[in-house]
Each structure stands twice: as C-alpha cells, then as structure tokens.
C-alpha cells in the first residue's frame, strides 16, 4: 500500500477513495464541505488519493448538494445535478502538491526529520546517518519507494510547505527563512522552477482568496 502526503490549499480539495486508510490533519481555521460518495458511483478515474483543483462550478455543485436535507427524494433534477458533480470531479485538475512517503522505517526516520525541521537543510550524509544508512543506500531506497531522487523529494517538500505557509499569510521572506534558504531570490527561483510561476503570482492566480502577501 502506497503512502503519500497531500496538502489541501484554498480552492482545492482532497479526494479519498472509499475504503482507503487515511489520516487528516488541519491547521488554522478550516471551512469547507465533505462529500461522501458511494464507491460504486465514483468515477473510474478517481482510483487513488489526490489533491484536486476546485472550479467555481464544482464549488457551487458541492454547496448545493450540501444544502440538501439528510433524507431527500432523489428527483430527476437532483440526479442530474449529482451526475454533473461526478463529471466535474473526474475532470478536475490534479494538484502538484503531492509528496509520496517511503515505507521503509529507516528512510521514514530520515524524511520525518526533514519534515519536522525543514530549515535545518542538513546535508545528505548527516540525514543518512540519522537513519542508520549510507548515502548510497538512502538514495537507492528513496528513489525505489517514492519515485523521486533525494534532492527532488526534498524540493517537493519545500514547495508543499511554502504553499501551505503562504496561504496562511506568511511573507515570502518568512517562508524562505523557514525553509532554510539563504536568500529570497534563491527560494523564488526554486519555487518558479517547480510550479512555473514565482510565489506571489502563483498564489494570486490559484488562491486569490488567501489574502495579500508581503515581500
């Protein structure tokens, strides 16, 4: 069974297939909807956990469905609305904020330290020894279990944390410091290379309701 970390930012949602073991953590004020869908009716495309973008249409469909009484008569109009909801879920864009987690406990010990102290930016040799591994073994295992190289996994962690922190109102300077970057420009360059836009523009385009940011 694979294990991943998904970060839900404003204007996005987490899809969890029926029967999937999962844990949900929330930080800050959380407001939204939970939609429970019969696995038999779930779109075939949604076979795994993923973060998806919520379009204005999908948001309204979720709000309208949530407003239905607990026990309601499935009229033709309601059935059509729910069919459109399922179609929109299947067509939703998959977010890039996805971080596969290793199952090997030695590697997990390494990545847990990286998650707990992202500003540390310890060299790979130090982190490998923390898990009782050589750098070569750590490189091999993390690639095998996550599909990412060590440096790519750490970069993805930084991007996910950056988006999460920016959405809570932290400044770009605070985020760069929190991730252990020596300068804002180096952090912005990394962010742009991964997500295709600098932090300010990315957040404004994707999560405009997260509020203004300072540099």
NUZA-136091 format. One record per residue (C-alpha): residue number from 1; residue in one letter; chain; x, y, z. Coordinates in nm, 2 decimals, padded with zeros to 4 digits. Each point is the difference from the previous one (the first is absolute). Example, Ala and Ser with C-alpha at 12.3 -4.5 7.8 and 13.67 -1.06 7.14 Angstrom:
2
[1,"A","A",[01.23,-00.45,00.78]]
[2,"S","A",[00.14,00.34,-00.07]]
This chain:
215
[1,"X","A",[00.00,00.00,00.00]]
[2,"X","A",[00.14,00.34,-00.10]]
[3,"X","A",[00.02,00.29,00.24]]
[4,"X","A",[-00.01,00.37,-00.09]]
[5,"X","A",[-00.04,00.34,00.15]]
[6,"X","A",[-00.24,00.23,-00.17]]
[7,"X","A",[-00.04,00.37,00.09]]
[8,"X","A",[-00.34,00.16,-00.06]]
[9,"X","A",[00.03,00.37,-00.07]]
[10,"X","A",[-00.28,00.25,-00.05]]
[11,"X","A",[-00.20,-00.07,-00.32]]
[12,"X","A",[00.10,-00.37,00.01]]
[13,"X","A",[-00.13,-00.33,00.15]]
[14,"X","A",[00.12,-00.34,00.09]]
[15,"X","A",[-00.15,-00.30,-00.17]]
[16,"X","A",[00.02,-00.32,00.22]]
[17,"X","A",[-00.14,-00.32,-00.16]]
[18,"X","A",[-00.24,-00.20,00.20]]
[19,"X","A",[00.18,-00.26,00.22]]
[20,"X","A",[00.33,00.19,-00.01]]
[21,"X","A",[00.17,00.02,00.34]]
[22,"X","A",[00.09,00.36,00.07]]
[23,"X","A",[00.06,00.27,00.27]]
[24,"X","A",[-00.10,00.36,-00.04]]
[25,"X","A",[00.17,00.28,00.19]]
[26,"X","A",[-00.12,00.36,-00.01]]
[27,"X","A",[00.19,00.32,00.10]]
[28,"X","A",[-00.16,00.33,00.04]]
[29,"X","A",[-00.37,00.08,-00.07]]
[30,"X","A",[-00.16,-00.26,-00.23]]
[31,"X","A",[-00.32,00.06,-00.19]]
[32,"X","A",[-00.13,-00.23,-00.28]]
[33,"X","A",[-00.21,-00.29,-00.10]]
[34,"X","A",[00.03,-00.38,00.04]]
[35,"X","A",[-00.17,-00.19,-00.29]]
[36,"X","A",[-00.05,-00.37,00.07]]
[37,"X","A",[-00.04,-00.20,-00.33]]
[38,"X","A",[-00.09,-00.36,-00.04]]
[39,"X","A",[00.31,-00.18,-00.13]]
[40,"X","A",[-00.23,-00.17,-00.26]]
[41,"X","A",[-00.09,00.34,-00.14]]
[42,"X","A",[00.35,00.15,00.02]]
[43,"X","A",[00.17,00.10,-00.34]]
[44,"X","A",[00.24,-00.27,-00.11]]
[45,"X","A",[00.27,00.27,-00.05]]
[46,"X","A",[00.00,00.07,00.37]]
[47,"X","A",[00.16,-00.32,00.12]]
[48,"X","A",[00.27,00.15,00.23]]
[49,"X","A",[00.04,00.28,00.25]]
[50,"X","A",[00.07,00.33,-00.15]]
[51,"X","A",[-00.02,00.38,00.05]]
[52,"X","A",[-00.23,00.15,-00.27]]
[53,"X","A",[-00.08,00.36,-00.10]]
[54,"X","A",[-00.35,00.12,00.08]]
[55,"X","A",[-00.15,00.20,-00.29]]
[56,"X","A",[-00.28,00.25,00.06]]
[57,"X","A",[-00.25,-00.24,-00.15]]
[58,"X","A",[00.12,-00.29,00.22]]
[59,"X","A",[-00.01,00.22,00.31]]
[60,"X","A",[-00.36,00.10,-00.07]]
[61,"X","A",[-00.10,-00.36,-00.06]]
[62,"X","A",[00.15,-00.11,00.33]]
[63,"X","A",[-00.18,00.29,00.18]]
[64,"X","A",[-00.33,-00.09,-00.16]]
[65,"X","A",[00.04,-00.37,00.08]]
[66,"X","A",[00.10,00.08,00.36]]
[67,"X","A",[-00.32,00.21,00.04]]
[68,"X","A",[-00.22,-00.31,-00.07]]
[69,"X","A",[-00.18,-00.14,00.31]]
[70,"X","A",[00.13,-00.31,00.16]]
[71,"X","A",[-00.28,-00.20,-00.15]]
[72,"X","A",[-00.11,00.12,-00.34]]
[73,"X","A",[-00.19,-00.13,-00.29]]
[74,"X","A",[00.24,-00.06,-00.30]]
[75,"X","A",[-00.19,00.19,-00.26]]
[76,"X","A",[00.11,00.02,-00.36]]
[77,"X","A",[00.14,00.35,00.06]]
[78,"X","A",[00.21,-00.12,00.29]]
[79,"X","A",[00.12,-00.31,-00.18]]
[80,"X","A",[00.11,00.22,-00.30]]
[81,"X","A",[00.18,00.24,00.24]]
[82,"X","A",[00.18,-00.28,00.17]]
[83,"X","A",[00.10,-00.15,-00.34]]
[84,"X","A",[00.16,00.33,-00.09]]
[85,"X","A",[00.17,00.01,00.33]]
[86,"X","A",[00.16,-00.34,-00.07]]
[87,"X","A",[00.10,00.11,-00.35]]
[88,"X","A",[00.17,00.31,00.15]]
[89,"X","A",[00.18,-00.20,00.26]]
[90,"X","A",[00.13,-00.24,-00.27]]
[91,"X","A",[00.12,00.29,-00.22]]
[92,"X","A",[00.15,00.21,00.29]]
[93,"X","A",[00.36,00.09,-00.05]]
[94,"X","A",[00.24,-00.19,00.23]]
[95,"X","A",[00.21,00.23,00.22]]
[96,"X","A",[00.38,-00.03,00.01]]
[97,"X","A",[00.01,00.01,00.38]]
[98,"X","A",[00.05,-00.37,00.04]]
[99,"X","A",[00.28,-00.16,00.20]]
[100,"X","A",[00.04,-00.38,-00.01]]
[101,"X","A",[00.12,-00.14,00.34]]
[102,"X","A",[00.25,-00.29,00.03]]
[103,"X","A",[-00.11,-00.31,00.20]]
[104,"X","A",[00.35,-00.11,00.10]]
[105,"X","A",[00.03,00.10,00.36]]
[106,"X","A",[00.36,00.11,-00.03]]
[107,"X","A",[-00.08,00.23,-00.29]]
[108,"X","A",[-00.32,00.12,00.18]]
[109,"X","A",[00.22,00.10,00.29]]
[110,"X","A",[00.20,00.22,-00.23]]
[111,"X","A",[-00.29,00.17,-00.17]]
[112,"X","A",[-00.18,00.05,00.33]]
[113,"X","A",[00.30,00.20,00.12]]
[114,"X","A",[-00.01,00.20,-00.32]]
[115,"X","A",[-00.37,00.07,00.05]]
[116,"X","A",[00.04,00.10,00.36]]
[117,"X","A",[00.29,00.23,-00.06]]
[118,"X","A",[-00.01,00.13,-00.36]]
[119,"X","A",[00.22,00.30,00.07]]
[120,"X","A",[00.28,-00.23,00.11]]
[121,"X","A",[00.09,-00.10,-00.36]]
[122,"X","A",[00.25,-00.26,00.14]]
[123,"X","A",[00.23,-00.16,-00.26]]
[124,"X","A",[-00.10,-00.34,-00.13]]
[125,"X","A",[00.29,-00.16,00.19]]
[126,"X","A",[-00.13,00.12,00.33]]
[127,"X","A",[-00.36,-00.10,-00.08]]
[128,"X","A",[00.10,-00.34,-00.12]]
[129,"X","A",[00.19,-00.07,00.32]]
[130,"X","A",[-00.31,00.11,00.20]]
[131,"X","A",[-00.18,-00.30,-00.16]]
[132,"X","A",[00.30,-00.23,00.04]]
[133,"X","A",[00.06,00.00,-00.38]]
[134,"X","A",[00.27,00.08,-00.24]]
[135,"X","A",[-00.07,00.27,-00.25]]
[136,"X","A",[00.00,-00.25,-00.28]]
[137,"X","A",[-00.26,-00.22,00.17]]
[138,"X","A",[-00.21,00.30,00.09]]
[139,"X","A",[00.01,00.12,-00.37]]
[140,"X","A",[-00.10,-00.35,-00.12]]
[141,"X","A",[-00.28,-00.05,00.25]]
[142,"X","A",[-00.17,00.34,-00.03]]
[143,"X","A",[00.00,-00.03,-00.38]]
[144,"X","A",[-00.14,-00.35,00.02]]
[145,"X","A",[-00.27,00.08,00.24]]
[146,"X","A",[-00.11,00.35,-00.11]]
[147,"X","A",[00.11,00.02,-00.37]]
[148,"X","A",[00.20,00.31,00.09]]
[149,"X","A",[00.36,00.07,00.05]]
[150,"X","A",[00.11,00.12,00.35]]
[151,"X","A",[00.04,00.36,-00.13]]
[152,"X","A",[-00.32,00.00,-00.19]]
[153,"X","A",[-00.19,-00.13,00.31]]
[154,"X","A",[00.14,00.27,00.22]]
[155,"X","A",[-00.08,00.26,-00.26]]
[156,"X","A",[-00.36,-00.12,-00.02]]
[157,"X","A",[-00.03,00.02,00.38]]
[158,"X","A",[00.12,00.36,-00.01]]
[159,"X","A",[-00.25,00.09,-00.27]]
[160,"X","A",[-00.29,-00.16,00.19]]
[161,"X","A",[00.09,00.17,00.32]]
[162,"X","A",[00.05,00.33,-00.18]]
[163,"X","A",[-00.35,00.00,-00.15]]
[164,"X","A",[-00.15,-00.11,00.34]]
[165,"X","A",[00.18,00.28,00.18]]
[166,"X","A",[-00.07,00.27,-00.26]]
[167,"X","A",[-00.37,-00.09,00.01]]
[168,"X","A",[00.00,00.07,00.38]]
[169,"X","A",[00.14,00.36,-00.06]]
[170,"X","A",[00.37,-00.05,00.06]]
[171,"X","A",[00.22,00.23,-00.20]]
[172,"X","A",[00.24,-00.13,-00.27]]
[173,"X","A",[00.29,00.10,00.22]]
[174,"X","A",[-00.14,-00.20,00.29]]
[175,"X","A",[-00.06,-00.31,-00.22]]
[176,"X","A",[00.35,00.02,-00.15]]
[177,"X","A",[00.15,00.02,00.35]]
[178,"X","A",[-00.22,-00.28,00.13]]
[179,"X","A",[00.12,-00.22,-00.28]]
[180,"X","A",[00.37,00.08,00.06]]
[181,"X","A",[00.07,00.20,-00.31]]
[182,"X","A",[00.28,00.25,00.02]]
[183,"X","A",[-00.19,00.26,-00.21]]
[184,"X","A",[-00.35,00.07,-00.13]]
[185,"X","A",[00.12,-00.01,-00.37]]
[186,"X","A",[00.13,-00.35,00.04]]
[187,"X","A",[-00.33,-00.11,00.15]]
[188,"X","A",[-00.20,00.18,-00.27]]
[189,"X","A",[00.21,-00.17,-00.27]]
[190,"X","A",[-00.06,-00.34,00.14]]
[191,"X","A",[-00.38,00.06,00.03]]
[192,"X","A",[-00.02,00.13,-00.35]]
[193,"X","A",[00.19,-00.29,-00.15]]
[194,"X","A",[-00.23,-00.25,00.17]]
[195,"X","A",[-00.34,00.17,-00.03]]
[196,"X","A",[00.06,00.22,-00.31]]
[197,"X","A",[-00.06,00.33,00.17]]
[198,"X","A",[00.15,00.20,00.28]]
[199,"X","A",[-00.18,-00.02,00.34]]
[200,"X","A",[-00.19,00.33,-00.02]]
[201,"X","A",[-00.14,-00.07,-00.34]]
[202,"X","A",[-00.07,-00.37,00.07]]
[203,"X","A",[-00.20,00.08,00.31]]
[204,"X","A",[-00.18,00.29,-00.16]]
[205,"X","A",[-00.11,-00.21,-00.30]]
[206,"X","A",[-00.09,-00.32,00.19]]
[207,"X","A",[-00.10,00.11,00.35]]
[208,"X","A",[-00.11,00.36,-00.03]]
[209,"X","A",[-00.22,-00.03,00.31]]
[210,"X","A",[00.30,-00.08,00.22]]
[211,"X","A",[00.06,00.37,00.04]]
[212,"X","A",[00.28,00.24,-00.09]]
[213,"X","A",[00.37,-00.09,00.05]]
[214,"X","A",[00.29,00.21,00.09]]
[215,"X","A",[00.36,-00.04,-00.13]]
